[in-house]
Amino acid sequence: MALSARLLALRRSPVLLKLPPYLSALCILVGLGWLLILPLNEYSRQTYISENAILPGQVHTYFGGSEHNVFRAYRQEVYGLSERSDHERIAGLGNVMREQGLKVANQSYSWNVAGEEISGTNVYGLLKGPRADATEAMVLIAAWRNFEGDINYSGVALALTMARYFKRWSIWSKDILILISEDSTYGPEAWVSAYHTTSITPTANRNISSLPIKAGALQGAVALDYPAGPWGQRFDKLDIAYDGINGALPNLDLFNTAVQVASSQMGIGCSLHNLKDHSDSYKDRLKTISKGLITQSVGHATGPHSAFMPYHVDAITLKTIGDGWHDEMTLGRTTESLFRSINNLLEHLHQSFFFYVLMNTNRFVSIGNYLPAAMIIAGSFSISALALWVQSGKPTPSEGAKPMSPGEKRKQPEMAVVKDGKNVALVPKEELEVIERKMFIPAAVVLGVHLAGFIPLYALNHATRSNIPYTFITLTAATLILPQYLARHILSNLPPQHIFIIQSLSLLLLGATLSTLSTLNFSLAFLLGLLCSPLSFVRPLPSLRFSLEQTTRYVSTDDAAGIAANLAVVAPVSALFVAVSPPVVLWVVKGMFFGSGGVEGMLVEMARGWVAQGVWTGAVVWGVWWPAWVVAASVLWSGCWRRPADEV
């Protein structure tokens, strides 16, 4: 009983109620600072191979010699097929694989997104491993068009050459699938989804045909991105793309194997995120981490490998960059050694990390070191929510309270005795009062705003391409008007207790969501936490209602000064808060990454990600960030519509 009284007394302490805003700010600064120290050697470590059976680079590669002539012949044939119709191209690729002795099949697919049809046909062949029992398989991918939209001449030719080369060896204990997808995003997505499904029911937005030929469980996938034309081009480095859908990552052993084979065995330099010149300095490490955060927070595919991640298939893309002295034979030997390493596996990759942050090709940060950065920022919202919850239980002054006259004596409050062991204290009795919290209206407001978040999500994902910009402009205007409407007609008429509860529930839900999301997609949770950080410090603005009423009659000098003071606070705070609203931030992102007039392209890509790839980012923006901002904005502007005597 004494402990309860002490906790209650602490809860009523004015000093403690002033600490949460500072604690929330401290958590945000600590979370950001935590990320900034990750590039230091003390918080990261060298990469290493955890799976002993993979034996990277331990075999002698034989790809070369006459295979070079075969590759050049295939590259000329691929170039010839690029000049023909799609039907002739697909038939020609299938004939090449049949001549090699592979079982060949085609798969057609189509999506309807933003009023446009995304369609194509994948061609793939199955090489039965001489020592395989049809329970495991590996995938070699070469998209007809790479992620930048260029024809992958040398990549497709090298995949066909490798298929012919692999067919001559009897060492394979796993089947090998050669996939020539239509593009680097939707073709692999259609193929891998059909591979893991017995039958796919067509819908209004999707029509994917089933696969007539399948093998065993996929143990790994490697994609080749080498768009050198029919006359060839040497390259300088291999850029290894590893980011999957929704920030999913392959097992670190697969990435480390590719780096070790390429750099140690073949002498090819490796890079990340197209950062060719990496000095391993703090600046370059931080730049690599930042690019990884942005890519993984967006959640979209970064190559043909990305589609395999949701199905727990470890995959990477080897992309040639720069102008150097390495040629297709070096890339072929790298691919051979990498597939022979995967072939050595006795079970699915599981020893190494699935959650990590790379700062270069041979140094990483494990989940135990980087996760607190997002968790601490998410905790700042929970601290503010708990403080508002405590404040909602404090008695508020009666609405009709009048100011004391100069000669009036202050009435002494009634005191109560609080005992804690041998300690005795006198506490004002009103501080120990517990008032009942009425939850229905606050819960209904928070729930209603969060349900309203499905409206922009649905509208943007179902609008046609030509209507998407106008839809987004309408949603931007509605986003700025809705909080004003809620503040004027609902929140300004509620007692202060309800305002505290509404904001507390919203922040508590935001903190819990970000904490959960950080374990699934750290990058998205971290960046969203930073964007939402102003929401923890929102309090109702000074009332402007008194000021507006004064304009209808004589305004004294003091009244004019009060009007100017209130407007001086309301105007800049409102402008800053609008600047961090989801639509405005998306406008800024559009300008930074998509250039002028890029809002249409950005929103179409978001719609394609949601419909075709199952990307969460749009749902998180409109279902988590947008409702939290609307609730906070409603609380912020609710003070403007209150009478001065009713201010919270």
C-alpha positions in Angstrom: 0.0 0.0 0.0 2.9 2.3 0.9 4.5 1.5 -2.4 1.4 2.3 -4.3 1.1 5.6 -2.5 4.7 6.4 -3.4 4.3 5.6 -7.0 1.1 7.7 -7.1 3.0 10.6 -5.5 5.8 10.2 -8.0 3.2 10.2 -10.8 1.8 13.5 -9.5 5.2 15.1 -9.2 5.4 18.2 -11.5 9.2 17.7 -11.9 8.8 14.2 -13.3 6.1 15.3 -15.7 8.6 17.8 -17.2 11.2 15.2 -17.9 9.6 13.1 -20.7 10.0 15.6 -23.5 13.7 15.8 -22.7 14.0 12.1 -22.4 12.3 11.7 -25.8 14.7 14.2 -27.4 17.6 12.4 -25.7 16.4 9.0 -27.1 16.3 10.4 -30.7 19.7 11.9 -30.4 21.1 8.7 -28.9 19.5 6.6 -31.7 21.0 8.8 -34.4 24.4 8.9 -32.7 24.3 5.1 -32.4 24.1 4.8 -36.1 26.9 7.3 -36.6 29.3 5.2 -34.5 28.6 2.0 -36.4 31.4 2.6 -39.0 34.0 2.5 -36.2 36.0 -0.7 -35.9 34.9 -1.2 -32.3 31.3 -1.7 -33.4 31.9 -3.8 -36.6 33.8 -6.8 -37.6 35.4 -8.6 -40.6 33.2 -10.9 -42.6 33.9 -14.6 -42.4 32.5 -17.9 -43.7 30.4 -19.7 -41.0 29.4 -22.7 -43.1 32.4 -25.1 -43.3 30.9 -27.2 -46.1 30.7 -24.3 -48.6 34.5 -24.3 -49.1 34.7 -21.1 -51.2 37.5 -20.9 -53.8 38.9 -24.3 -52.9 38.4 -25.8 -56.3 40.3 -25.3 -59.6 38.0 -23.7 -62.3 38.2 -25.0 -65.8 36.0 -22.5 -67.6 38.0 -21.0 -70.4 39.8 -21.9 -73.6 37.3 -23.1 -76.2 34.4 -21.8 -74.0 35.4 -18.3 -75.0 34.6 -19.1 -78.7 31.3 -20.6 -77.6 30.5 -17.5 -75.6 31.2 -15.2 -78.5 29.0 -17.3 -80.8 26.1 -17.1 -78.3 26.6 -13.4 -77.9 26.2 -12.9 -81.6 23.1 -15.1 -81.6 21.6 -13.1 -78.7 22.3 -10.0 -80.6 20.5 -11.4 -83.6 17.5 -12.4 -81.5 17.3 -8.9 -80.1 16.5 -7.7 -83.7 13.6 -10.1 -84.0 10.1 -10.2 -82.6 9.4 -11.3 -79.0 7.9 -14.5 -80.2 10.9 -15.4 -82.3 13.3 -14.4 -79.5 11.6 -16.6 -77.0 11.5 -19.5 -79.4 15.2 -18.9 -80.3 16.3 -19.0 -76.6 14.3 -22.1 -76.0 15.9 -23.9 -79.1 19.4 -23.0 -77.8 18.7 -24.6 -74.4 17.1 -27.7 -76.1 20.2 -28.2 -78.2 22.2 -28.3 -75.0 20.0 -31.2 -73.7 18.0 -29.2 -71.2 14.3 -29.6 -70.5 12.8 -26.2 -71.6 9.5 -24.5 -70.8 8.0 -21.0 -71.1 6.0 -19.1 -68.6 3.8 -16.1 -69.5 2.6 -13.5 -66.9 0.8 -10.2 -66.8 -0.1 -7.6 -64.2 -2.5 -4.7 -64.5 -1.2 -1.8 -62.5 -2.2 1.9 -62.8 -4.2 1.1 -65.9 -1.2 -0.4 -67.6 -0.4 -4.0 -68.4 3.0 -5.4 -67.4 3.4 -8.6 -69.4 6.2 -10.9 -70.6 7.4 -14.5 -71.1 10.1 -16.2 -69.2 12.2 -19.0 -70.7 13.9 -21.5 -68.5 15.6 -24.8 -68.7 16.3 -27.6 -66.3 19.7 -29.3 -66.1 19.3 -32.6 -64.1 22.3 -33.1 -61.8 23.9 -36.5 -62.4 24.2 -37.0 -58.6 21.0 -35.2 -57.7 17.8 -36.8 -56.3 15.5 -34.0 -57.4 15.2 -32.6 -53.9 17.5 -29.5 -54.3 18.2 -27.1 -57.0 20.2 -23.9 -57.9 19.2 -21.1 -60.2 21.3 -19.2 -62.7 19.4 -16.0 -63.8 20.1 -13.7 -66.7 17.3 -11.2 -67.4 16.8 -10.2 -71.0 16.8 -6.6 -69.9 18.7 -5.6 -66.8 17.5 -3.3 -64.0 18.4 -0.2 -66.1 16.4 -1.4 -69.1 19.4 -2.3 -71.3 19.5 -5.6 -73.1 21.7 -8.0 -71.2 23.6 -9.3 -74.2 26.7 -10.7 -72.5 24.8 -11.8 -69.4 22.3 -13.9 -71.4 25.1 -15.3 -73.6 27.2 -16.2 -70.5 24.3 -18.0 -68.9 23.8 -20.1 -72.0 27.5 -20.8 -72.2 27.5 -21.8 -68.5 24.6 -24.1 -69.1 26.4 -25.8 -71.9 29.6 -26.0 -69.8 27.7 -27.3 -66.7 26.1 -30.1 -68.8 29.5 -31.7 -69.4 30.3 -32.1 -65.7 29.2 -35.0 -63.5 29.9 -33.3 -60.2 26.5 -31.8 -59.6 24.6 -33.0 -56.6 21.8 -30.5 -57.2 19.7 -29.7 -60.2 20.5 -26.4 -62.0 17.8 -24.2 -63.4 18.7 -21.6 -66.1 16.2 -18.7 -66.1 16.1 -16.1 -68.9 13.5 -13.7 -67.5 11.8 -11.0 -69.5 13.0 -8.2 -67.2 14.8 -7.9 -63.9 11.8 -7.3 -61.7 8.5 -8.8 -62.7 9.7 -11.8 -64.7 11.7 -13.3 -61.7 8.8 -12.4 -59.4 6.3 -14.3 -61.6 8.6 -17.3 -62.0 9.6 -17.7 -58.3 6.0 -17.2 -57.1 4.8 -19.9 -59.6 7.6 -22.2 -58.6 6.4 -22.2 -55.0 2.7 -22.5 -55.8 0.9 -25.5 -57.1 -1.8 -23.4 -58.9 -2.2 -19.6 -59.2 -5.8 -18.3 -59.6 -6.0 -15.4 -62.0 -7.3 -12.1 -60.6 -8.2 -8.8 -62.0 -4.7 -7.5 -61.4 -2.6 -10.7 -62.0 -2.5 -13.6 -64.4 0.5 -15.8 -64.0 0.8 -19.2 -65.7 2.0 -22.2 -63.7 5.4 -23.8 -64.4 5.3 -27.1 -66.3 8.8 -28.1 -65.2 10.0 -27.9 -61.6 12.9 -29.3 -59.5 13.6 -29.5 -55.8 13.9 -26.8 -53.1 15.9 -23.9 -54.2 19.2 -23.6 -52.3 20.5 -20.4 -53.9 20.3 -18.2 -56.9 22.8 -16.0 -58.8 21.9 -13.4 -61.4 24.3 -12.1 -64.1 24.1 -8.4 -65.2 26.6 -7.9 -68.0 25.0 -5.7 -70.7 28.1 -5.5 -72.9 27.1 -5.5 -76.6 28.0 -7.8 -79.4 31.6 -6.6 -79.6 32.1 -7.0 -75.8 33.5 -4.7 -73.2 35.9 -5.4 -70.3 34.9 -4.4 -66.8 36.7 -3.2 -63.7 34.7 -4.5 -60.7 31.7 -6.6 -59.7 29.0 -4.7 -57.9 27.2 -7.2 -55.7 23.5 -6.4 -55.3 22.0 -8.2 -52.3 18.9 -6.2 -51.1 15.6 -8.0 -51.4 12.0 -7.1 -51.2 11.1 -5.2 -48.1 14.7 -5.0 -47.0 15.2 -8.8 -46.8 18.8 -10.0 -47.0 20.4 -13.2 -48.1 22.5 -15.3 -45.7 25.8 -13.5 -45.2 27.7 -16.7 -46.2 26.5 -16.5 -49.8 27.6 -12.8 -50.0 30.9 -13.6 -48.4 31.5 -16.6 -50.7 30.9 -14.4 -53.8 33.3 -11.8 -52.5 36.0 -14.3 -51.6 35.8 -16.1 -54.9 35.8 -12.9 -56.9 38.5 -11.0 -55.0 40.8 -13.7 -53.7 40.5 -16.4 -56.4 39.9 -14.3 -59.5 41.4 -11.0 -58.5 38.2 -9.0 -59.2 37.5 -6.0 -57.0 34.0 -5.9 -55.5 31.8 -3.0 -54.6 28.4 -2.2 -53.1 25.6 0.2 -54.2 27.7 1.3 -57.3 30.3 2.9 -55.0 33.4 2.1 -57.1 35.9 4.0 -55.1 35.8 2.9 -51.5 38.8 3.9 -49.4 37.5 2.1 -46.3 37.4 5.5 -44.5 34.8 6.5 -42.0 33.1 8.7 -44.6 32.9 6.0 -47.2 31.7 3.4 -44.7 28.9 5.8 -43.6 28.0 6.5 -47.2 27.7 2.8 -47.9 25.5 2.4 -44.8 23.3 5.4 -45.8 22.8 4.0 -49.3 21.9 0.6 -47.9 19.4 2.3 -45.5 17.7 4.1 -48.3 17.5 1.1 -50.6 16.2 -1.3 -48.0 13.7 1.2 -46.6 12.2 1.7 -50.0 11.8 -2.1 -50.1 11.6 -2.4 -53.9 13.6 -4.9 -56.0 17.2 -4.0 -56.8 17.8 -6.8 -59.3 16.5 -10.2 -60.4 17.7 -11.7 -57.1 15.3 -9.6 -55.0 12.2 -11.7 -55.9 13.7 -14.8 -54.3 14.1 -13.3 -50.8 10.4 -13.6 -49.6 10.6 -17.4 -50.4 13.7 -17.8 -48.2 16.0 -18.4 -51.2 19.4 -16.8 -50.8 20.2 -14.8 -53.9 22.6 -12.1 -55.2 23.2 -10.3 -58.5 26.7 -9.9 -60.0 26.8 -6.7 -61.9 29.8 -5.6 -64.0 30.8 -1.9 -63.6 33.6 0.3 -64.8 36.1 -0.1 -67.6 39.0 -2.4 -66.7 40.9 -5.5 -67.8 38.5 -8.3 -66.6 36.4 -10.0 -69.3 33.6 -12.6 -69.6 36.0 -15.5 -68.9 36.8 -14.1 -65.5 33.1 -13.7 -64.7 32.4 -17.2 -66.0 35.0 -18.7 -63.7 33.6 -16.7 -60.8 30.2 -18.1 -61.6 31.5 -21.6 -61.9 33.3 -21.4 -58.5 30.3 -19.9 -56.8 28.0 -22.7 -58.1 30.4 -25.4 -57.1 30.5 -23.9 -53.6 26.7 -23.9 -53.4 26.8 -27.5 -54.7 28.9 -28.5 -51.7 26.1 -27.5 -49.2 24.6 -30.4 -47.3 21.7 -28.2 -46.0 20.2 -24.8 -46.5 22.4 -21.9 -45.5 21.7 -21.1 -41.9 25.0 -20.7 -40.0 25.6 -17.1 -40.7 23.6 -13.8 -40.3 20.4 -13.0 -42.0 20.2 -9.5 -40.4 23.3 -7.3 -40.9 24.5 -3.9 -42.2 27.3 -3.9 -44.7 29.8 -1.0 -44.7 32.1 -2.5 -47.4 32.5 -5.9 -49.0 34.5 -7.3 -46.1 33.1 -5.6 -43.0 29.7 -5.7 -41.4 27.6 -4.9 -38.3 25.5 -7.6 -36.8 21.9 -7.1 -35.6 22.9 -6.9 -31.9 24.9 -3.8 -32.6 22.7 -1.8 -35.0 19.2 -2.7 -33.8 19.3 -0.5 -30.7 19.5 2.6 -32.9 15.9 2.0 -34.2 14.6 0.6 -30.9 15.8 3.7 -28.9 14.1 6.0 -31.4 10.9 3.9 -31.2 11.1 4.1 -27.4 11.0 7.9 -27.5 7.4 7.7 -28.6 6.5 5.2 -25.8 8.0 7.6 -23.2 5.9 10.5 -24.5 2.8 8.3 -24.6 3.2 7.2 -21.0 3.8 10.8 -19.9 0.6 11.9 -21.6 -1.3 8.9 -20.1 -0.2 10.0 -16.6 -1.1 13.5 -17.3 -4.6 12.5 -18.5 -5.2 11.1 -14.9 -4.5 14.5 -13.2 -7.4 16.6 -12.2 -7.9 19.7 -14.3 -9.1 23.1 -13.0 -12.8 23.7 -13.2 -13.9 25.5 -16.3 -15.4 28.4 -14.3 -12.3 29.1 -12.2 -11.7 32.9 -11.8 -8.4 34.6 -11.2 -7.7 35.8 -7.7 -8.2 39.5 -6.8 -5.2 41.4 -5.5 -6.4 41.4 -1.9 -7.8 37.9 -1.8 -5.9 35.2 0.2 -5.0 31.9 -1.3 -7.0 29.0 0.2 -4.7 26.4 1.7 -5.2 23.0 0.0 -6.3 20.0 2.1 -3.4 17.8 3.0 -3.1 14.0 3.3 -0.5 11.9 5.1 1.6 9.4 2.9 3.6 6.8 4.7 6.4 4.7 3.3 8.0 2.6 6.0 9.4 5.1 8.5 9.1 8.0 6.1 6.1 10.2 6.4 5.1 13.1 4.0 2.3 15.6 3.6 0.9 15.7 0.1 -2.0 17.8 -1.2 -5.0 15.6 -1.2 -6.0 16.7 -4.7 -2.7 15.3 -5.9 -3.7 11.8 -4.8 -7.1 11.9 -6.5 -7.5 9.5 -9.3 -10.0 10.5 -11.9 -11.7 8.0 -14.3 -10.4 8.0 -17.8 -13.2 7.9 -20.4 -11.7 5.9 -23.3 -14.5 5.5 -25.8 -14.2 8.8 -27.7 -10.4 8.9 -27.8 -10.2 5.3 -28.9 -12.8 6.0 -31.6 -10.9 9.0 -32.9 -7.6 7.2 -33.1 -9.2 4.1 -34.7 -11.1 6.2 -37.2 -8.0 8.1 -38.3 -6.0 4.8 -38.7 -8.8 3.2 -40.7 -8.9 6.3 -42.9 -5.3 5.6 -43.9 -6.6 2.8 -46.2 -8.3 5.4 -48.4 -5.1 7.0 -49.8 -3.5 3.5 -50.0 -6.4 2.2 -52.0 -6.8 5.3 -54.1 -3.1 5.5 -55.2 -2.8 1.8 -55.9 -6.0 1.7 -58.1 -5.8 5.0 -59.9 -4.7 5.0 -63.6 -1.3 6.4 -64.5 -2.8 9.6 -66.0 -4.9 10.2 -62.8 -2.3 9.4 -60.2 -0.8 13.0 -60.0 -4.3 14.5 -59.6 -5.1 11.8 -57.0 -2.0 12.6 -55.1 -2.7 16.4 -55.2 -6.2 15.7 -53.9 -4.8 13.5 -51.1 -2.2 16.2 -50.2 -5.0 18.8 -49.8 -7.2 16.4 -47.9 -4.2 15.6 -45.6 -3.8 19.2 -44.7 -7.6 19.9 -44.3 -8.6 16.9 -42.3 -6.6 17.8 -39.1 -8.1 21.3 -39.2 -11.6 19.8 -39.5 -11.0 17.4 -36.6 -9.4 20.1 -34.5 -12.3 22.6 -35.1 -15.3 20.3 -34.8 -14.2 17.4 -32.5 -11.0 18.0 -30.5 -11.7 21.6 -29.6 -14.9 20.5 -27.9 -13.3 17.7 -25.9 -12.0 18.1 -22.4 -8.2 18.2 -22.0 -8.2 14.6 -20.6 -9.5 13.3 -23.9 -6.8 15.3 -25.8 -4.1 13.6 -23.7 -5.5 10.2 -24.2 -5.9 10.6 -28.0 -2.3 11.6 -28.3 -1.1 9.0 -25.9 -2.8 6.1 -27.8 -1.5 7.4 -31.1 2.1 7.6 -29.9 1.9 4.3 -28.1 0.7 2.6 -31.2 3.4 4.3 -33.3 6.2 3.2 -30.9 4.9 -0.4 -30.7 4.7 -0.6 -34.5 8.2 0.8 -35.1 9.6 -1.5 -32.5 8.1 -4.5 -34.3 9.0 -3.2 -37.7 12.7 -2.7 -36.7 13.1 -6.4 -36.4 11.8 -7.0 -39.9 13.1 -4.0 -41.8 15.5 -2.0 -39.7 16.1 0.6 -42.3 12.5 1.5 -42.8 11.8 1.6 -39.0 14.9 3.8 -38.4 14.1 6.4 -41.2 10.4 6.5 -40.3 11.3 7.0 -36.7 13.4 10.0 -37.6 10.6 11.4 -39.8 8.0 10.9 -37.0 10.2 12.3 -34.2 8.5 15.8 -34.1 5.2 14.0 -33.2 6.5 13.4 -29.7 6.7 17.1 -28.9 3.3 18.2 -30.2 1.2 20.2 -27.8 -1.9 22.4 -28.5 -1.0 25.8 -29.9 -2.2 29.0 -28.3 -5.7 30.0 -28.9 -6.6 32.3 -31.8 -10.3 32.3 -31.1 -10.0 35.1 -28.6 -7.9 37.0 -31.2 -10.5 36.5 -33.9 -13.3 37.7 -31.7 -11.4 40.8 -30.7 -11.3 41.9 -34.3 -15.0 42.6 -34.3 -14.7 45.4 -31.6 -12.1 47.8 -30.2 -8.7 46.1 -29.6 -6.5 47.4 -26.9 -2.8 47.6 -27.0 -2.4 44.6 -24.8 -4.9 42.6 -26.9 -3.0 43.5 -30.1 0.3 42.4 -28.5 -1.4 39.1 -27.5 -2.7 38.6 -31.0 0.8 39.2 -32.5 2.4 36.9 -29.9 0.0 34.0 -30.6 0.3 34.4 -34.4 4.1 34.5 -34.1 4.0 31.1 -32.5 1.2 29.5 -34.6 2.5 30.4 -38.0 6.1 29.0 -37.9 5.1 25.9 -35.9 2.3 25.1 -38.3 4.6 25.6 -41.3 7.3 23.3 -39.9 4.7 20.7 -39.0 3.2 20.8 -42.5 6.8 20.4 -43.9 7.1 17.0 -42.2 3.7 15.6 -43.3 3.9 12.5 -45.4 2.6 14.0 -48.7 5.1 16.9 -48.5 8.0 14.6 -47.7 7.0 12.5 -50.7 7.0 15.6 -52.9 10.5 16.4 -51.6 11.7 12.8 -52.2 10.2 13.0 -55.7 12.3 16.1 -56.4 15.5 14.5 -55.0 15.4 11.1 -56.8 12.9 11.4 -59.7 13.6 15.0 -61.0 11.0 17.4 -62.3 7.7 15.8 -63.1 8.7 12.6 -61.4 5.8 12.3 -59.0 3.9 10.2 -61.5 6.8 7.8 -62.0 7.4 7.6 -58.2 3.7 6.8 -57.4 3.4 4.3 -60.3 6.5 2.4 -58.9 4.9 2.4 -55.5 1.7 1.0 -56.9 3.7 -1.7 -58.9 5.6 -2.6 -55.8 2.4 -3.0 -53.8 0.4 -5.0 -56.4 3.2 -7.1 -58.1 5.9 -7.4 -55.5 4.1 -7.2 -52.2 6.2 -4.2 -50.9 5.1 -2.9 -47.5 6.4 0.6 -47.8 3.2 2.1 -49.1 1.2 0.4 -46.3 3.6 1.7 -43.7 3.5 5.2 -45.0 -0.3 5.5 -45.2 -1.2 3.0 -42.5 1.3 4.0 -39.8 3.0 7.4 -40.5 0.0 9.2 -42.0 -2.5 8.5 -39.2 0.1 9.4 -36.6 0.7 12.7 -38.3 -3.0 13.5 -38.7 -3.7 12.8 -35.0 -0.7 14.9 -33.9 -1.7 17.7 -36.3 -5.3 17.7 -35.0 -4.0 18.0 -31.4 -1.6 20.7 -32.5 -4.3 22.9 -34.1 -7.0 22.1 -31.6 -5.6 24.7 -29.3 -6.2 27.4 -31.9 -10.0 26.8 -31.7 -10.3 26.8 -28.0 -11.2 29.7 -25.8 -8.3 31.0 -23.8 -9.9 29.8 -20.5 -10.2 26.3 -22.0 -6.6 25.9 -23.2 -4.9 22.6 -22.4 
